[in-house]
Amino acid sequence: MTNKITGIAASNGVAIAKAYKLVDPDLSFETRTIDDTQGEKDRIKAAFLSSKADLEKIRAKAEESMGADEAEVFTAHIMVTEDPELLGNINDKIDSDKTNAEAALKAVTDMFIGMFEGMADDNPYMAERAADIRDVTKRVLSHLLDKELPNPALINEEVVIVAQDMTPSDTAQLDRRYVKGFITNVGGRTAHAAIMARTLEIPAVVGSEVATKEINEGDTVILDGLDGVALVNPTEDEITTYQAKGNRYAAKKAEWAKLKDEKSVSADGKEFVIGANIGTPKDLDGVIDNGAEGVGLYRTEFLYMDSSELPTEDDQFESYKKVLKSMDGKPVTVRTMDIGGDKHLPYLPLPEEENPFLGYRAIRISLDRDDIFRTQLRALLRASVYGQLWIMFPMVATLPEFRAARDIFNEEKAKLVAEGTPVSDDIKLGIMIEIPAAAVLADKFAQEVDFFSIGTNDLIGYSMAADRGNDRVSYLYQPYNPSILRLVKNVIDSAHKYGKFAAMCGEMAGDPIALPILVGMGLDEFSMSATSILQARSLMKKLDTKDMAELAAKAVDAETNDEVVALVKSNVSAD
């Protein structure tokens, strides 16, 4: 009998394939006293050699799919397997304690990990070294216990991935030729896994709670990313039905593709801008292929996260230059370094905080560590002559924060001009609206900034005091709650009152429920995952701005999130 699992529809499409469980096996073991020490030393040697062979395959795959720089982490792991000191210490432990290979491995690697972590404050490289040893230990242990460790990089047949969650390193290894979709226990539409699925253009269902318990390795899975459903071991009739559903969606996509070179315009002729959110210059192909009218959010923190040290001014300059040139005069909004919260740099240790999402992050770090901030601004200023640059400061809560950031920008601009370095005279400076205080004070900010970009992912979380990654309170993550809509409307109205530009770069911008309301509110730019652009443009063409203004007024005056959803569905036909 078919098992139906429901979750959150996070990325559109239908996939039918075997399940691949991305779940670590149980690697627990018992410490034993042994007589045959040579036998245990032979076991550990064989496990190290097998681990090295695994890592060489993974590195080759990563280099092919992600590039040499990203594959370097696996080179570091290979070096650990080749370290004679590490293996020698384990062998000595086996001899001295007459203990089994598993126990000797754990005792020695725990010692090294502790030692390197103890030096991490003075030398950030040591934190990376500790992480490398921890990863390799898990792999060696899996070979000792004869248990298979999941390797997403080595998948070579069509599968649907089943996981508790998908980390950035997991998704970086996915080959879309084989990975047809994924389902997770946790997460929502704004989770990293969901955003990555949309970027890869594969269906995803998240927040199912039970996927890893109820789906076995090799089960046939129908994954419906349109309605947030998975069918486990379906009947032939169900497979036929969902194949037809997938074909209908593919036909829709083909229709949307015809809109690639058309303007984003409402049914009554009002023009909007639909831009794309990107993480690295590698995302530009998708941006151009989907007809984006600009980059509404360039998340520069990936420059920092993908580097083993603070990226240099020249390295940053080259990245910004590439994006600006590639967009050929279309606006590019670059968010300055947004580190902190759940985004960490091994080489930039941050203080331990009870609640890092409310702590030392983003613009707060930039203003404190202005050496890092000035380097980034100089790189941006130098790149500005290659396109239309908009710079956005994240996590701004107060006017003095924006003014301080603007002052540093002006100082670095004056220095470059004095040096004879060409700099654009038409750079726009704005802030990301993601803190309720800034949204409420938008009328004051609008008199000083050039633009707003509303970051709804955090704005919703902060407004509802609910962590979107916490399953117990995820019901409070309500993008259509009238309280959120009122904040958004206040930001848009404040911008327009002072002749300023209002954009949105949170996932809400590409949401088919939210989009009609935002059109009615007069939002100027909708920035979203590149793969959502053509669908949004298609929907926009069916919307009359006067009718949507009436809809928006009713939505703002509603009482609940569900009431707003019902209101939109009754007034806007599904695309």
N, C-alpha and C positions, 0 to 999 in steps of 0.2 A: 504493500500500500504506500502511495506517495506521502511523503512527509512535507508539509508546507511550513516554511519559516518566514516570518515577517520581520521587516526592519525599516530603515529609512532609505528612501530612494536617493542615492547620492550622485549617481552619474548615469546618464541615459543609455539605453541599449538593451539588447537581449543576447545572452551567451548560453551555450549548451556544451558542456565539456565535463571531463572527469575532475573530481576534487583532488587538490593538492594541499595537504594540511601543513601550513607554515607554523608548526607548533613544536617547540623544543621537547625532545623526549625526556623521560625521567632519568637523570644522570646520578641518582643517589647510589651509594655503594657502602659496603661494610669494610672496616679496617680489619685486616687479618694478619696474624703472624705466620710467616712462611719459612720453609726449609730450603726450597730451590731458588736462591737469590738470582742465579744466572738466568733462570727461566723468566723471572719478573723483569730483569734488565733487557732480555730479548723482546718481551712484550712491549715495553716502553719504547724501545728503539723502533720497532715495527709501527707503533702508533704514531710516532713522530714522522716517519717516512710517509705513511699514508696521509697524514695531515698536510704535509708539504705538497704531495701530489694533488690533493683537493684544492689547495690554495693556488697552485699554479694554474689549474683549470679555471678557477674563479677569476683570477687576475686577467687571464687571456680574454675571458668573456667580458669582464668589466671594461677592459681597454677597448674592446671592439664596440661596445654599446655606449660607454661614457667618456672615453678618452684616457690618455696616459696619465694625466694628473690625478684624476679620480681613482685610477687603479693602483696608485702608489700605496694606499693603505694596506693592500694585500701583499705588496712587496715587503712592507714592514713586518707583517705576520709571518711571511716565509723566513725572514731573517731570524725570527724568534725560534722557529723549528730547527734552524741551523746553528743555534748558539751552543757551542760545546760546554760552556760553563753551566748553562741551565741543565742540560742532559747529565753532565758530570755530577752536579749536586744531587740530582734525583737518584742516580745510580749509587752514590755514596749513602744516601738516606736508606735505600733498599738494603744495602750491605750492613749498615750500622744498626738499624732498627729491626732488621728481618721482617720488614713490612711489605705488603702487596704494592704493586705499581701504582694503583689508583691513589692510595693514601700518601705514598711518597711524592707523587705528582702534585697533589693538592697542598701538602705541607710546604714544599719548596716554592711553588708558584705563589702561594699566599704570602710567604716571606718576602719575595721579590716585589710583589704588588704593593705590600705595605711599605717597603723601603722607598719605592719610586713615588708613591703618593705622599709620603712624608717630605719629599724634596720638591713637590709640585709648586709650592708657594714661591720658592726662589727660582725654580727653573720649570716653566710650563711644559717643556718637552717631556719631562718625567711623567706627567699625567697621561700623555699619549702613550708612553712606553708601558705604563701600568695597564692601560686599556688594551693594548696589543697583547700583552701576556694573558690577560683575563680571557680574551676572545680565543686565543690559541689553546689555552688550557681546556676550555669547553670542547673544542674540536678533538684534541688528543684524548680526552676522557671518553668522548663518544666512540672512538675507535677501540679503546680498551674494553668498553662495555658492549661492544658490537651493536651499537645503536646508531641509526642513521640520523644525522643532523640535517635539517632542511637547508637546501642551497638554492634560493630563488634564481641565482645567476646561471645555474646549470639545467634549468627546466628546458627540455627539448621536445615537448609534445604539448598539444592544446590542453589547457587546464583552467579551472576556476580555483583561485586561491582561497583557502579558508584559514582565518587567523583571528587571534584575540584582538589585535590591532596591527596596523602597518606602519612601521617606522620610516623615516626618510631614507635610511640605508637599505631597507627592504625594497622600497619603491624604486630606488635608484638602480637596482639590479634587475628589474623586470624587463623582459623582452616581449613587446606587444605582439610579436608574431605568434607567441605561444600562450601568453597569459591573456585569456579572453575576458577576465573580469575577476572581481574578488568580493567576498562577504566577510565582515568582521563582527565580533561580539559587541564592540564599543564604538563610540564616535557619532558624529552628526554631519550635516552637510558642509559645515565649515572646518571639519577636522582635516589634518594634513592628508590623510589617506583619500578622502573624498575629493579634495582639490587636485591631487595627483592623478586620480582616476579620470577626472574630466580633462586634464591636460593630455593624458595618454589616449583619450577617447575610447575607454573601455567601460562597460557597465559596472556599477558597484552598488552594493547594499551594505549599509553600516548600522551599528546599534542593534543587531539582531539578538544579542544577549546569549544565545544558545548555539550558534553555528558550530563552534569547535566541539561541543558535546554531542550534537545530533547528526553531524556529517562525518562519515568515515572516509579514510583515504581510499580513493578509487571509485567512490560513489558517483553516479551520473547526477549532475546538478544543472537545473535550468535556473539561470540568474536573470531576473527581470529588474533591471535598474530603472525602469520607467515607473513602476508601481511599488518598488521596495519589497519584492517577494522572491523567495527561492524555493524551488521544488526539488526534493531529494528523491532519487530513483523514480522518476516519473514514468507514466505509461506512454505507449507509442502515440496514442491520441493526444496526450498533453504535449509531447515533443512536437508533433505536427502543428498544433495550435500555436505554440510559442515560436516556432520557426516562421509561421505566417506573420505573427506580431513583429518579429525582428525584421522581416522583409518590408513590412509597412513602414517601420521606423526608418529603414535604410532609404526607402523611396522619399520619405519626408526630407531626409538629409540631402538627397539629391536635388530636391526642389529648393531647399534653403541655399544650396551652393550657388544657385543662379543669381543670388543677391550679393555675391562677393564684391562686385564693383559698384553697387548701388549705394545711394545715400541712406542714412538712417532717418527716416521721415515718417511722421504720423499720417493717418488717413486724411486729415485735413491740411496737410502740407507743412506742418511745423518740423523744422530740422533739429535733430539732436546729434550728439557725438557718442558713438559706441567704441570704447577702447578696450585694450587687453591688459591683464595683469601678467607680469613676467617675473621670473626669479634670476635668470641669467641670459646672456646674449643667445644661448642655444635655443631659447624659446621663440626666437624671432620668426623662424620658418612658419610656425603655427599661427603667429600673429598676422603675417602677410597673407598666408593661404586662406585665412578666414575673413579677410577684408577689414581688419581693424582700422579705425580712423585716428588712431594714436595709441600710445602706451599710457594708460591711466595710473599704473602703479608698477614701478620697477623696484623690487625688493632687494636693495643692495646688500642686505645682511648675508646673502649667499656668497658674495665675494669674500666676506670675512670667514664664513663657516667652511668654505671649500679650500681655505688656505691654512698652512701650518704656522703662519705668523701673520702679523698685521700686514695687509696688502699695501704695497708702496703706492706713492702718488702716481707713478708712471703706469703701474699695473691697473689701477683704477681708471686712469685717464683712457687707456686703450679700450676697456670695457664700455665706458660711457660713450666714447667716440663711436664705437661700432654700432651701438644701439641707435644713437642719434642719426648717424649717416644712413643706416638701414631703413629708418622710418621716413627718410626723404622729405623733410620739412614738416611732417605731422608732429603734433605736440608729444613730448615724452616727459611724464611726471616721474621724477626720481625721488624715492623716499630715502632720507639719510639713515644711517646705521640704526637698525631697530633690534638691538641685542638686549637680552635680559628676559625675564619670564621663563619660557621654556626653550629659549634659544641661547646656547652657551658657546663660548670659545675656550678651548683648552688652554690657549696661551694668554687669555685675559681673565684670570680668576676673579669672580665676583663674590661679594660678601654673602655668607650664609644668611638667609632671610626667612622669616616665618611665612611671609606671603610675597614671593618674588614678583608676582603679577602686579602688585601694588607698590613695588619697591623701586630699586635702583635699576632703571632700564631706559632704553631709547634716548630721547632728548636729554634726560637727566644725566646719563653717562656722558653724552656729547658735550654738555656744558661743563661738566666736572673735568673730563679728560679732553680739554679743548685741543690738545696736540693731535689726537686722533681725528677730531672733528675738522680742524683746519686742513689737515691733509686731504680729507675727503672733499671738502669745499674747493680747495685749489684744483683738484683733479676735475671736478665738475665744471668749474669756471673755464679751465683750459679747453674742455670738450665742448663748451657751449656754442662755439663758432660753427660746429658741424650740424646744427639742427635747431629745433625749437625746444628749449629746455625750461621745464618747470621744476622747481625744487620744493619738496614738501618735508616739513619737520614732524616727526611722529610723537605721540603722547604729550602734546602740549596741553597743559591745564590752565595756565595763567598768561596774561598779557606780558608780564615781565620776562617769562621764558621765551616767548616769540621775539621780543625786542632784543634780548641778549643774543639769540641765534642770528637774527638779522644783522646786528652790529658786527658779529664775528665774520659773517658773510661779506659785509661791506669792507671790513678791514682787509680781508684776503684779496678781494677784488681790486682795491686800491693798490696793494702791493704788486699784484701781477701787472696792472696797467703801468705802474711806475717802472717795472722791469722791462716793459715793451712787449709783454705777452698779449696776443690778441684775445679779447674777451667780448662776448655778445653784450649789447646794451639793452637787450629785451628779455632778460631772464625773469620769469615769474616766481615769486616767493609765496608759499602758502603753508597751511597746516592741515594735518590729518585730524579730523574731528572724531575722537574715539572715547573721550572722557566727558561724562555728562556736564561737568562744570563748563567746559568749552562750548558745548552745544547750547547751554542756557545763556551763555554770554556771547553768543555768536554775533549779535548786533554790534558789540564793541570791537570784536576781532575783525569784523568785516570792514571797519574803517581803516585798518592797517595792513591787512593781507591782500594779496592779489587773487587768491582763490581758496576755497575749501575743498577737501575731499573727505567724504564721510566713510570712516572705517567701521562698518556695522558689526563685524565679527566681535570686536572688543566692546563697542558701544552698547550692544545688547547685553553682553555679559556683565559689564560694570553697572548698567542701569538696573538690571534685574537681580544683581548680587548673586549670580549663578555661574558657576564654572561649566562651560559646555562639555568639558571632558569628564564631568562627574555624573555618573549615571543616576545617582539619587536625586539630583536637582535638575537634570537635563530637561525636564518638562517645563522649566521656567525659561529656557532659552527660546523665546518667542519673538521672531522677527516682525510679526505683524501686530503685536500688542499695541493698542492705541497710544500707550505712553511712549513707545519707541517712535511711532509715526509722528507724534507731536514734536518730539525732539528734532527729527529729520526735517519736518516742515519748517520749524523755527530757523534751522540752519539755512535752508534754501531761501526762505523769505528774507532773512537778514542779508544774505549775499546779494540778492537782487535789489534790495532797498538801496544799497550803496554801489550798484553797478558791477558787482563782482561775480565770478564764475563759481557755480556749485556742482561738484562732481561726487560720485560715490564709487569706492573701490572695494568695498566689502562684498561678500558673496551675494548679499541681498540684491545687488544691482542686476544680476542675471537671473534672478528668481522670477518665474512666470506669474506668480501670485503678486509679488511686490511691484513688478515693472509697471503694470497699468496705473497703480497708485502713484508711483514716482513720476510717470508721465503727466498725470493730473496735477501734481505738485510743481511741475516745471523744472525738474532736475535737468541740468545742462549736459552732463556727461555720465554715461553708464559704463563703468569699467569692470571687466569680468574675465573668467577663464576664456582663452581664445576660442575654445570649442563651443562656447555658449553664444557667441556673437551672432551668427547667422540665424539661429532660432529666435534670438531677441529682436533682431531686425525684422524678421518675418512677422512676429507678433505686433511690433510697433506699427507696422503698416496698416493694421486692422483697427487701430485705436484712434478715436476722435478726441482731441485734447479737451474740448468743452465737456464732453460726456465724462471723461476721466477726471476732470476737475470736480465734477459733482460726486463722482465715486470716491475721490480722495477726501472730500469734505465729510461724507458719510462714514468713511473708515476712521478718520480722526475722532469722530464723535461716537464711535462704537465703544463697547465695554470690554470685549475680550478678543483674544487672538483668533479663536474659532469663528467668532462672529464676522471678523474681517475676511477670513478665508471664504466663508459662505457668501459674503457680499460680492467678492470678486468673481467667484465661480458662477454666480447667478447673473452677472452683468457682462462678463467677457467669455466668449466662446473659446474652448481649448484649442491650442494650436496643434 
